């Protein structure tokens, strides 16, 4: 079945070969289940309190700042260090050794002794050694143009130009946000029973959200230092529009391959929520909010700045298709009994358009979708139960790994690349097989090829032969056999991508994970790294304490754009 077309059957989720196709993963967008969205809702529901604990910056903006985060359960602190660096040292690549800002999210109190340790190690990032009450370790660089534009205008008492901000969308851009035990900091196991951050990547998302608050405080502070009494404060609408940028490369891709159960859980949960929406009867009351979000998506795509020609074409085509969809939507709603039937009619649209429509449909059923948000964790154990025979594993391979077993890995294009880790930074890299050095240190990310070799080994054996006997004689297949059995018996299973193929696009893997995190404004800089924005359009810190939360920030827009979309048709806030 083509990754572009699918048939919806009521009460059923989309098939794995549809959902887990790399091209569709590479067209995903933020949804209500994305981690940035679930974090903000949790902070609002539980009334988390954030305050400036220390502000020790020079008039030039260098020094350190500490924010205190109080939840109903614990106290945390975000410690931020701001250093003066030369423009030549500002580099988004992992080889960088200096950054404008380095920061850490700390469990518990920060006394003078701990602050001294953090000051000596956090700015060093990978080269430092931090205690395990550091939950998140990260760094960021300024968007120098936006930073100076904002501070310069505010210092003169005027607001920055919205168009200038739109070309970037953030003040600070993170280049790495480490968690899960890297470099000696707290492992996720320590957080599994922590009610605040027991969902995967929630601590990292919180650190980035607090960094966004710091970036806004920082430019307002510097404008005051530079302009004195005439200085203005950044307009709240503009503050809300600005998020935190992120530059992500190949280093993110192996996570999705090395944690297949996690990816299956993320995608299965998303598809369950979607299926619950699609089985709902179409109703005219949902027509206006659905049109609102589709129109927001159109404006958002028109405002996204990207240098990538392929992404430009995808965005432009989606704008045309979404415009057509909006014009026909009332008729479609009248013609179809369920949203699933309506969605099936959109199968001729591009993947970008289809995935935007899915996100918008999920957005108009907040209570239904939000009930799935605590289901993103899972057991990652790969197992193969006793008593299985060769024919049992062959059945799983034929049913769920056809994409792998039907590939001829003797053809050069199907094993064109090899993955390895760089010697200096231990970061993933791609090399051309047979031409570039490092093939002898190839990383085992070739799941399709391993599954293929397992299949070719099994078809030579008697179907009733015990798998245990086979694996005793050929133990090199143990790991892939466990994976195939475990993932083959899950709902979504493995990502159906041969990462060795000459035309394989790692950007699809990056887009998938970043969308689950909640990134927007995708700007691929190549097929191996991408710039995105987090928390763009998100409520500000003081807004999450209000009784109603403006929780409709899917597809963020420049200030005043919502008025163009008849924003009055939507409620100003949704009850939590």
Secondary structure, DSSP 8 states (H G I E B T S, - for coil): --TT-----TT----HHHHTBHHHHTT----TTSHHHHHHHHHHHTT-EEEEEEEEE-TTS-EEEEEEEE-SS-EEEEEEEE----GGG---STT----SEEEEEEES---HHHHHHHHHHGGGGGGS---TTEEEEEEEEE-HHHHHHHHHHHHTT----HHHHHTT-EEEEEEEEE-TTGGGS--GGGTTT-SSS-STTHHHHHHHHHHHHHHHHHHHHHHHHHHGGG-----HHHHHH-EEEEEE-GGGHHHHHHTHHHHHHHHHHHHHHHHHHHTSB--GGGHHHHHHHHHHHHHHHHH-----HHHHHHHHHHHHHHHHHHHHHHHHHHH-SBHHHHHHTTTTS-HHHHHHHHHHHHHT-HHHHHTTTT-----------TT-BHHHHHHHHHHH-HHHHTS-TTSGGGG-EEEEE-TTT--EEEEETTTSTTGGG--S--HHHHHHHHHHHHTTS-TTSBHHHHHHH-GGGHHHHHHHHHHHTSSS-S-B--TTSTT--HHHHHHHHHHHHT-EEEEESSSS-EEEEESTT---GGGTTSSEE----SS---TTHHHHTTGGGS-S-EE-
